[in-house]
Amino acid sequence: MSKKIRWGVLSTANIGVKKVLPGMQRGQYTTVDAIASRDLAKAKGAAAALGIPRAYGSYEELLADPEIDAIYNPLPNQMHVPWTIRAAEAGKHVLCEKPISLTVAEAKTLLAVRARTGVKIGEAFMIRSYTQWLRVGELLRAGRIGQLRSVVGFFSYFNDDPANIRNHIESGGGALLDIGCYCIQAARFGFGAEPRRVIGLIKRDPKMKIDRLTSAMLDFEGGHAIFTCSTQLVPYQKVQFFGTTGRIEIQIPFNAPKDRPTRILIDETGELFGSGIEIEEFPIADQYTMQGDAFSRAVLEGGEVPIPLEEAIANMAVIEAIFRSTEAGQWETPQA
């Protein structure tokens, strides 16, 4: 195998064309060599805009390309698992956009596929490969804020367009699957464990039926995590980790800019006006470049991808339990 992983892309989805692929093209271990769409003109247009050598008018053609090592799958949520399976069976490693599936049961089917094909399959939570999150992990494990007791997250944007796929309930639209999954990931990452039980509240859009406002509490052995996510609120995002002796705040945790430095705040004084805050700033970087390189290195070196299937299934189990909780009006235990 070459020193770079040769990637192909299933679809011309916006997240890929506008964010992920430009980042991957700057990678040390990645090249983007082909893109496919069910509309050849769209594939050719995206390929021309991004300088991708080959364009295909079907996903099958891309999977049959012997010069592609790995597939990036940003298809609509309900198509994640079927096309990840097909890519794996074609001998391609797969980086699949989050959420990797719509249910735990569906995600678990990928375990047998991975075992049978021997390829690597990972979920695209780019934050887990990014500098500021790696540093927060170091600080938490080193006990910089004492014992972690609470993780608080908020993630919102405003989109009430009925034509947008994020508002199609049959495609896994809505706040929890689209962005709440990041808050769950943050909590599980912080505690380094799985929640014992969860409880949630949902407000649904009266016409589109998607959850437009979701809040949840996750009960870990070491403490609690709470978060709110919404697809119909003013855009905002923040994650804070509270310990017995201090707190850490990630200023822009999820949509980290690629054109300016990112910052985390470390407060070990508890001074309410913020005069005791220490700021750590990280050089300009693209989290999608780092995600692609981390996955590609795992393939090249035989290591583990940043978010393997077991991690993806555990995150989905929490999502599923929150949905069950909102229906039942009671605590639910994640069933991974």
ROSE-579026 format. One record per atom (N, C-alpha, C, CB): x, y, z; residue in one letter. Coordinates in steps of 0.2 Angstrom, whole numbers, plus 5000, padded with zeros to 4 digits. Glycine has a CB too. Layout:
BEGIN
XYZa...
***
This chain:
BEGIN
500449945000m500050005000m500450065000m499550005006m500250114997s500650184996s500650215003s500350224991s501050265004k501150305010k500550355011k501750345010k500050355006k499450395007k498850345006k499450455003k498350355010i497750325008i497350355003i497350315015i497150324998r496750344992r496050344994r496950314985r495750404994w495050404996w494550414991w494950455002w493950384991g493350394987g492750424991g493150334983g492350454988v491850494992v491150474989v491950564992v490650444993l490050434991l489550494992l489750374996l489450524986s488950574986s489250644986s488450574991s488950694984t489150764984t488850804990t489050794977t488750774995a488450805001a488850865003a488350755007a488450915005n488750985007n489350975012n488251025010n489250935017i489750925023i490350905020i489550885028i490350855015g490950835012g491250885007g490750775008g490850915003v491150954997v491451025001v490650974992v491051045006k491251115008k491751105014k490651145011k491751055018k492151045024k492650995024k491651045030k492350935023v492850875025v493350865019v492350815025v493150865013l493550855007l494150905007l493250845001l493950965007p494551015007p495051005012p494251085007p494750985018g495250975024g495650905022g494850955030g495350855020m495750795019m496250805013m495250735017m496050845008q496550855003q497250895005q496250904998q497250915011r497850945014r498150895019r497651015018r497950835019g498250795024g498850765022g497750735025g499250745027q499950715025q499850635023q500350715032q499350605025y499250535024y498650525019y499150495030y498350575016t497650565012t497750595006t497150595016t497450565001t497250594994t496550584993t497750574989t496150624990v495450614988v495550604980v495050674990v495450544978d495550524971d494850514967d495950464971d494350504970a493650494966a493050514970a493650424964a492550544967i491950554970i491350534966i491850634971i490850504969a490250474965a489650514967a490250404967a489150514962s488450534964s488050494959s488450614962s487450494961r486950464956r486750504950r486250444960r487050564950d486950614945d487750634943d486650684947d487950604937l488550614935l488850684934l488650574928l488350724932a488450794931a488650824938a487950834928a488350804943k488550834950k489250804952k487950814955k489350744951a489950714952a490550754949a490050644951a490450764942k490950804938k491050874941k490750794931k490450904942g490550974945g490950974951g489851004946g490750934956a491150934962a491850914961a490850884967a492050864957a492750844955a493050904952a492750784951a492750944948a493150994945a493251054950a492651024939a492751064954a492851114959a493351104964a492151134963a493451044966l493951024971l494650994968l493650974976l494650984962g495250954959g495350884960g495850994961g494750844960i494750774961i494850734955i494050744965i495250694954p495450664947p494850624944p495950614948p494450584948r493950544944r493250554947r494150474945r492750554943a492050564945a491650504942a491750634942a491150484946y490750424944y490050444945y490950364948y489650414940g488950424940g488550374944g488650424933g488850334948s488550284952s488950264958s488250224949s488650254964y489050224969y489450164968y488650224976y489150124964e489350054963e490050064959e488850014959e490050104954e490650114950e491250134955e490550174945e491150184959l491650204964l491950144968l491450254969l491450104971l491650044975l492049994971l491050014978l491949994964a492249944960a492949974958a491849934954a493150034960d493750064958d494350024962d493750134959d494849994959p495349954962p495850004965p495649904958p495850064963e496350114965e496150154971e496550164960e495550134974i495250174980i495350124986i494550194979i495750154991d495850114997d495250125003d496450135000d494950185003a494550195008a493950245006a494850235014a493350235009i492750275007i492550315013i492250225005i492450385011y492050425015y491350425014y492450495015y490950415019n490250405018n489850465021n489950335020n489650515017p489250565020p488550565018p489550635019p488250505016l487550505013l487050515019l487450425011l486450525017p485950535022p485950485027p485250545019p485750495033n485850455039n485550385038n485550475045n484950375035q484650315034q485050265029q483950315032q485550295025m485950265020m486650245023m485950305014m486750265029h487450255031h487650185032h487550285038h487250145035v487450075036v487350035030v486950045041v486850035025p486849995019p487450005015p486250015015p487650075014w488250085010w488950075013w488150155007w488950085019t489550065023t489649985022t489550075031t489149945023i489149875021i489449865014i488549845023i489149895010r489349885003r490049905001r488849914998r490249955004a490949975004a491449925007a491050045007a491249905013a491649855016a491749795012a491449845023a491149765010e491149705006e491549714999e490449685004e491649774997a492149794991a492849794993a491849854988a492949785000g493649785002g493949855004g494149754997g493449905005k493649975006k493549985014k493250025002k494050025017h493950045024h493450105023h494650075027h493050115029v492550165028v492550215034v491850125028v492550275033l492450325038l491750355036l492950385037l491250345041c490550355040c490350415044c490150295041c489950465041e489750525045e489350495051e489350565040e489350545056k488850525062k488150555060k489150565068k487650525063p487750465067p487750405063p487050455072p488150355065i488350295060i487750255058i488850255063i487150265062s486550225061s485950265064s486650155063s485350235063l484750265066l484650225072l484250265061l484850165073t484750125079t485350085081t484150075078t485350065087v485950015090v485949955086v485850005097v485349925085a485349855081a485649865075a484649835081a485449915071e485749925064e486549935065e485449995061e486749975069a487449985070a487849925072a487650035076a487549875076k487849815078k487949775072k487449785083k487549775066t487649735061t488349745057t487149745055t488649805059l489249815056l489849785059l489449895056l489749755065l490249715068l490449655065l490049705076l489949615062a490049555059a490349575052a489349525058a490149625049v490449645042v491149665043v490049715040v491349695048r492049715049r492449655051r492149765055r492149605055a492549545056a492649505050a492149505061a492149505045r492149465039r492549495034r491449455037r492549555034t492949585028t493649605030t492649645026t493749615037g494449645039g494649715038g494949595036g494149755036v494249825035v494149865041v493849855029v494349925041k494249965047k493650015045k494850015048k493150015050i492550055050i492550105056i491950015050i492450165054g492450215060g491950275059g493150255060g491750305064e491250355064e491650425064e490750355070e491350475060a491650535059a491550585064a491550565052a491750575070f491750635075f492350665075f491550605082f492450715071m493050745069m493350785076m492950805064m492950795081i493250835087i493750785090i492650845091i493650725090r494050675094r494750675091r493750605094r494850695085s495550695082s495850765083s495550675075s495550815086y495750885085y496050905091y495050935084y496550955090t497050975095t496750995102t497451035092t496251035102q495951065108q495651005112q495451115107q495350965109w494950905112w495550855115w494550865108w496050845111l496550805114l496950835120l497150795108l496950895120r497250935126r496850925132r497451005124r496150935131v495650935136v495750865139v494950945134v495750815135g495850745138g496450735142g495850695132g497050765140e497650765144e497550795151e498250795140e497250855150l497150895157l496650855162l496850965155l496150825159l495650785163l496050725166l495050765159l496350685162r496750625165r497250645170r496950585159r497550705169a498050725173a497850755180a498550775170a497150765180g496850785187g496950865187g497150755192g497050895182r497150965182r496551005186r497250995175r495950985185i495351015189i495050965194i494851035183i495550925197g495250875202g494850825199g494850915207g494350795203q493950745200q493350775196q493650705206q493250755190l492750775186l492050755189l492850745179l491650805190r490950795193r490450815188r490950825199r490550855183s489950885179s490250905172s489650945182s489850885167v489950905160v489350945158v490150845155v489451005155v488851035153v488951065146v488751105158v488451045142g488551065135g487951095132g488650995131g488051135127f487451165123f487651175116f487351245126f487251155111f487351155104f486751175100f487651095101f486751225096s486151245093s486251285087s485651295098s485751285082y485751325076y485051335074y486151295070y484951375069f484251385067f484151365060f484051455068f483651315059n483551295052n482851265052n484051235050n482351295050d481651275050d481351265042d481151325053d481851255038d481651235031d481451165030d482351255026d480851155028p480551095027p480851045022p479851095026p481251085017a481551045012a482251015014a481651085006a482551045020n483151025022n483150955025n483451075027n483650915023i483550845025i483650835033i484150805022i483950885036r483950885043r483350895047r484450935046r482850915043n482150915046n481650865043n481850985044n481950805040h481550755038h481650695043h481850725031h481150685046i481150635052i481350565049i480450625056i481150545043e481250475041e481950475039e480850465035e482350525038s483050525037s483450535043s483250575032s483150525049g483550535055g483750605057g484150495055g483250655054g483350725056g483150735063g482950765051g483250805065g483150825072g483750835076g482750775075g483650875081a484250895085a484650845088a483950945091a484350795091l484750745095l485250705090l484250695099l484950675085l485450645080l485950685077l484950605075l485750745075d486150785071d486750825076d485750845068d486550845081i487050885085i487050865093i486850955085i486550835095g486550815102g487050755103g485850785104g487150725097c487650665098c488350695100c487650635091c488450755098y489150785100y489150795107y489250845096y488650815110c488650835117c488650765121c487950865119c488350715119i488450645122i489150625121i487950595118i489450635115q490150615114q490550655119q490350625107q490450715120a490850755125a490850725132a490650825125a490250715134a490150685141a490450615142a489350675142a490350575137r490750505138r491450515137r490450465132r491750555133f492450575133f492650595139f492550625127f492350645142g492550675148g492650625154g492050735150g492050585155f492050545161f492450475159f491350525162f492650465153g492950405151g492550345152g493650405154g491950345152a491450295154a490750305151a491350295162a490350255152e489650255149e489150275155e489450185146e488650315153p488150325158p487750265160p487650385156p487550265167r487250215170r486450215168r487250205177r486250275167r485550295165r485450365162r485050285171r484950375159v484850445156v484150455156v485150445148v483950525156i483350545155i483250605151i483050565162i482750615147g482750675142g482050705142g482950645135g482050765138l481450805137l481550825130l481350865142l480950815126i480950835119i480350885118i480950775114i480450935114k479950975111k479950965103k479951055112k479450945100r479450925093r479150985089r479150865091r479450995083d479151035078d478451015076d479551045072d477851055077p477251025076p477051005069p476751085077p477451025064k477351005057k477850955055k477351065052k478450965056m478950915053m479050855058m479650955052m478850865064k478850815069k479550795072k478550745066k480050825069i480750815072i480850845078i481350845067i481250825083d481450855089d481850915088d481850805094d481550975089r481851035088r482151065094r481351095085r482051035100l482351055106l482350995111l481951115110l482950975112t483050915116t483550935122t483250855112t483350915128s483850915134s483850845137s483550975139s484450835140a484550765143a485050775149a484750715138a484950725154m485450715159m485650645159m485050735166m486350645159l486650575159l486950565166l487150575154l486850505169d487050485176d487650445175d486450455180d488250465177f488850425177f489050405184f489450465173f489450355185e489650345192e490050395195e490150275191e490450435191g490850495194g490450555194g491450495190g489850565191g489550625191g488950635186g490050685190g488750695184h488250705179h488450745173h487650735183h488150735168a488150775162a487450795160a488550735156a487450865158i486750885156i486950925149i486450935161i486450925145f486550965139f485850985136f486950925133f485851035132t485251055128t485551065120t484951115130t485151035116c485251045109c484651065105c485550985105c484751105100s484151135096s484351155089s483851195100s483851135085t483851155078t483451215076t483651095073t483151245081q482751305080q482951355086q482051295080q483551375087l483751425092l484351465089l483951385099l484451515092v485051555090v485651515090v485151615095v486151515085p486751475085p487151485091p487051485078p487351435094y487751435100y488051375102y487451465106y488651365104q488951305107q489451315112q489251265101q489451275117k489951275122k489951215126k489751335127k490551195128v490551135133v491051155139v490851075129v490851135145q491251145151q491251085155q490851205155q491851075158f492051015162f492151045169f492650975159f491751025174f491851055181f492150995185f491151075183f492651015189g492950965193g492950995200g493650955191g493250955205t493250975212t493651035213t493450915216t494151045209t494651105210t494651155204t495351075212t494251145199g494351195194g493851175188g495051195191g493851205183r493451195177r493851205170r492751235177r493651175165i493851185158i493351205154i494351125156i493451255150e492851275145e493151275138e492651345146e492851245133i493051245126i492551295123i492951175123i492951345120q492551405118q492151385112q492951465116q492451355107i492051335101i492151265100i492251375094i491851225103p491951145104p491851105097p491651115109p491351125093f491151085088f491351105081f490451065089f491051165079n491251195073n491851245073n490651245070n492451215076a493051245077a493251285070a493551205079a493451345070p493651385064p494351355062p493651455065p494351355055k495051335052k495451395050k494851285046k495251455051d495551515049d495851555055d495151555045d495751525061r495951565067r496151515072r495451625069r496551535077p496651485083p496051475087p497251525087p496051415090t495551395095t495851405102t495251325094t495351405107r495551425114r495151375119r495551495116r495551355124i495151335130i495351375136i495351255131i494851375140l494951415146l495051365152l494351465148l495551385157i495651335162i495551385169i496351305162i495151365173d495051415179d495051365185d494251445179d495651385189e495751345195e495651385201e496451315195e495351445200t495251495206t494551495208t495551555204t494151485204g493451495205g493251565206g493251465212g493651615204e493451685204e492951705199e494151725203e492351725201l491851735197l491851785192l491251755201l492351835192f492351885187f492851865182f492651945190f493151805182g493651775177g494351795177g493351795171g494551835182s495251855182s495751805183s495351915188s495551745186g496051695187g496051645181g495851655193g495751655176i495751605170i496351605166i495151625165i496651545165e497151535161e496951515154e497651485164e497251545149i496951535142i497551495138i496851595138i497351435135e497751395131e497551405124e497851325133e497951425119e497751445112e498151395108e497951515110e497751365103f498051315098f498151345091f497551255098f498651325088p498751355081p498251335076p499451325079p498151375071i497651365066i497751295063i497751415060i497151265063a497251195060a496451175058a497451145066a496451125054d495851105051d495651035054d495851095043d495051035058q494950965061q494750915056q494350975066q494550925050y494450875045y495050845042y493950905040y495550895042t496250865040t496550815045t496750925039t496450835051m496750795057m496350725057m496650835063m495650735056q495250675056q495450625051q494550685056q495550645045g495750605039g496450575040g495750645033g496850615043d497550585044d497550535049d498050645045d497150545055a497150495060a496850435058a496750525066a496350435054f496050375051f496550335046f495350385047f496850375042s497250355037s497950325040s497550405032s498150355045r498750325049r498550255052r498950375054r497950255054a497750185057a497750135052a497050195061a497550155046v497550105041v498250085039v497150125035v498650135038l499350125036l499750085041l499650185034l499650105047e500050075053e499750015057e500250125058e499149995055g498849945058g498549965065g499249885058g498450025066g498150045073g497450045073g498450115075g497150075078e496450085079e496250155076e496250075086e495650155073v495350225071v495150265077v494850215065v495050325076p494850375082p494250345085p494850445080p493750335081i493050315084i492850245080i492450375082i493050195083p492950125081p492150115082p493350075084p491950055079l491250035079l490950035087l491149975076l491350005091e491149995098e490950065101e491749965102e491350115100e491250185102e490650215099e491850235100e490550205092a489950225089a489350195091a490050215081a489350125093i488750095095i488550115102i488850015096i489150135107a488950155113a488650225113a489650165117a488850265109n488550335108n487850325106n488950375103n487750285101m487050275098m486550245104m487050225092m486850205108a486450175114a486250235118a486850125118a486650285119v486350335124v485850375120v486950385125v485950385113i485450425109i484750385110i485650435102i484750325109e484150285109e483850285115e484350205107e484250275121a483950285127a483650345129a484450265133a483950405127i483550465128i482950475124i484050525125i482850445118f482250445114f481750405118f482350415107f481950345121r481550305125r481250335131r481850235127r481750375134s481550405140s481050465139s482150435143s481050495134t480650555132t479950525131t480850595126t479850465128e479250435127e478950405134e479250375122e479350375138a479150335144a479050385150a479650285145a479450445149g479450485155g479750465161g478750505157g480350425160q480750395165q481450385163q480350335168q481850375168w482550355167w482550295163w482950345174w483050285158e483150235154e483950215154e482950245147e484050145154t484750125154t484950115146t484850065158t485550145144p485750135137p485950055136p486450175136p485750025131q485849955129q486249955123q485149925128q486949955125a487449945119a487549875118a488049985121a
***
